[in-house]
Amino acid sequence: MSDIYDELKEIKKRHEIEKHNESREEYQVDPSCLKCYIILEAMDYNRNTYAKLMEYIILTRKDGEESYPSSKKKRNKEEKKEKNC
């Protein structure tokens, strides 16, 4: 198994040098490269994004909860109030 690890490590090293350091047109491909394949933040959103978010919220909330997630601060305040009663 260490042979596979060593080979993957070499692929990653070659990719970093050839693609990101030397900016070659032809370079070692590394599908695990975070610089190449991961988008870290959304630039904007549209109606579909909103619809999917609401669908997710509805699917993941427990019965009897409000229709949108409260802030953590509000939830903590409500939990303290319930404990004191």
Stockholm file with secondary structure:
# STOCKHOLM 1.0

chainA/1-85         MSDIYDELKEIKKRHEIEKHNESREEYQVDPSCLKCYIILEAMDYNRNTYAKLMEYIILTRKDGEESYPSSKKKRNKEEKKEKNC
#=GR chainA/1-85 SS CHHHHHHHHHHHHHHIIIIIISCCSSCCCCTTCHHHHCCCSCSCCCHHHHHHHHHHHHHHSCTTSCSSCCCHHHHHHHHHHHHHC
#=GC SS_cons        CHHHHHHHHHHHHHHIIIIIISCCSSCCCCTTCHHHHCCCSCSCCCHHHHHHHHHHHHHHSCTTSCSSCCCHHHHHHHHHHHHHC
//
